Amino acid sequence: MPDAVVVGAGPNGLVAANLLADRGWTVEVLETEDEPGGAVRSDRGVDPDHVSDLFSSFYPLTAASPVIRSLRLHEWGLRWSHAPAVVAHPLLDGRCAVLERDPERTAAGLESFAPGDGAAWQGLCDIWDRVGPDTLRALFTPFPPVRPGLRLAARLGAADGLRLARMALLPARRLGEETFTGDGGRLLLAGNALHADLSPETALGGGFGWLMCMLAQSVGFPVPAGGAGALTGALVRRLTERGGTVRCGRRVTEVVVRDGRARGVRTADGETVTAHRAVLADVSAPALYGGLVAWDHLPARLREDMRRFQWDLGTVKVDWVLDRPVPWSAEGPARAGTVHLADGVDELTRSAAQIARNLVPDRPFLVMGQMTTADPSRSPAGTESAWAYTHVPRPIAGDAGPDGITGAWTPDDGQRMADRMEGVVERYAPGFRAAVRARRVLTPPTLEAMDANLRDGAINGGTSAIHQQLVFRPAPAAGRPETPVRGLYLASASAHPGGGVHGAPGANAARAALRTSGASVSTLLAAGQRRLVRRR
């Protein structure tokens, strides 16, 4: 009988399992898919000579996360790799905003868009230098973040604290307009905000865009050398060395609840795995409440809360094998691991407005990854392993473009959408299509089939909009990992602080389980014996 059962071997589940094992708990992780990792996996499915990341690729939140840094994954083989530049946002007129690791170089580039914008960028960096570490601590701890919040208040004082709060709540468009005269800085803020399901006009977008830009300069947008799966591999090896177990191909269908407490789980083949202390669920909130846990065990109001739960947007992703680097027209993108493609903030708004009307955008905003540029081991010299993703509405009422994409995501829908995305790249890199040797199209249903947490292609476990963050995530007054069932903890991106590979939901759930259950003397002695045997 393990002390804890973790449902799901995504990054949050594996982080939670590692933290519990560090405290001497015996942990068993059950994963539906045939391999661990959730949305942190890679393969050679497009071409045997090219490594493709199936879902996520760049990991600034991972590199910055105090939780994951404390795991010292480099001791289990994880190595980071960086592109020469972090993010590039080219325009059709040949200009390009480039986010460099060096703030002074970034500022110098933005100065070319408008006099004074370099100093404005340095001003944003100065704010980060003052509050960055405590901001990250506040972000990655359970809500409310009392200690880091107090440190921020003491550091800033009331007036500056309110100014920082206002800046964090601004839409990306407004923060860009208040800060910069030219297009460059505005593009960097808005483009990074749209990594989530936030439009340039959505509250909180400015704060999120600023956070991502500052992380780009403090830790970069690193990638695991050899593929995203290397991050998962390090987490699994660390857990296994501490006595934890990961069992794949074991789909959990029920959390067993007796007398108001989680007692274990039941799998699709009828196996019951009993948990001595806790069950931690790295699954979406709608999959847990009313799914793995029957409504009979839950408050009536939670059923209505889950009816109102808002997923983030769907996603279409295309992986490409290129026989040469992308032939960019502008200078800058060739050095960047991540490239944003939209001809200005207005075009970002145009695409977001079409999505708001449930239309597939005719000129979709693309986030593009040049993986060999970021990690030369991903493909043979002189080639490129690349991808791009874009958001699509849920549901789809029609196509703003001429191709008749229905939203049923048949193979024809997927190919037409991939052609449209290639057309966007071709505008900024004439000759791109001629460089493509193979491609793979991942539509919303395909993404969900590969990872059930990516419901209809949602990649953040629920919207990043402010009405479903903090104390509202995943439901009002539910901003902590504890659930209405004793001994059951929500450990997925549906919990605060949300999406991104930073491990905070898993860590928060593990700490809550430890705080509630404690560790028995026998458990701690057994853990000490295991560590002694390993040293011998």
Salt bridges, closest charged atoms under 4 A:
ASP3 OD1 - ARG277 NE 3.38
ASP22 OD2 - ARG238 NH2 3.09
ASP22 OD1 - ARG242 NE 2.56
GLU28 OE2 - ARG247 NH1 2.45
GLU35 OE2 - ARG41 NH1 3.67
ASP43 OD2 - ARG440 NH1 2.84
ASP53 OD2 - ARG378 NH1 3.11
GLU75 OE2 - ARG72 NE 2.55
ASP93 OD2 - ARG95 NE 2.92
GLU100 OE2 - ARG105 NH2 3.75
GLU100 OE2 - ARG335 NH2 2.60
ASP134 OD1 - ARG137 NH1 2.76
ASP134 OD1 - ARG151 NE 2.99
ASP134 OD2 - ARG155 NH2 3.54
ASP160 OD2 - ARG130 NH1 3.85
ASP160 OD1 - ARG163 NH1 3.35
GLU177 OE2 - ARG173 NH1 3.92
GLU177 OE1 - ARG174 NH1 3.87
GLU178 OE2 - ARG166 NH2 2.74
GLU178 OE2 - ARG174 NE 2.89
ASP183 OD2 - ARG95 NH2 3.10
GLU201 OE2 - ARG173 NE 2.55
GLU254 OE1 - ARG266 NH1 2.68
ASP269 OD2 - ARG250 NH2 3.04
GLU271 OE1 - ARG247 NH2 2.94
GLU271 OE1 - ARG250 NH2 2.30
GLU304 OE2 - ARG307 NH2 2.52
GLU304 OE2 - ARG308 NH1 3.47
ASP305 OD1 - ARG308 NH2 3.37
ASP319 OD1 - LYS317 NZ 2.30
ASP319 OD2 - ARG440 NH2 3.06
ASP323 OD1 - ARG324 NH1 2.85
ASP323 OD2 - ARG437 NH2 2.48
ASP346 OD1 - ARG173 NH2 3.04
GLU347 OE1 - ARG363 NE 3.21
GLU347 OE2 - ARG427 NH1 3.57
ASP362 OD1 - ARG350 NH1 2.73
ASP375 OD2 - ARG378 NE 2.81
ASP399 OD1 - ARG420 NH1 2.81
ASP403 OD2 - ARG420 NH2 2.78
ASP413 OD1 - ARG416 NH2 3.00
ASP419 OD1 - ARG439 NH2 2.96
GLU422 OE1 - ARG433 NE 3.51
GLU422 OE2 - ARG439 NH1 2.96
GLU448 OE2 - ARG455 NE 3.91
ASP456 OD2 - ARG394 NH2 3.18
GLU482 OE1 - ARG480 NE 3.53
GLU482 OE2 - ARG515 NH2 2.94
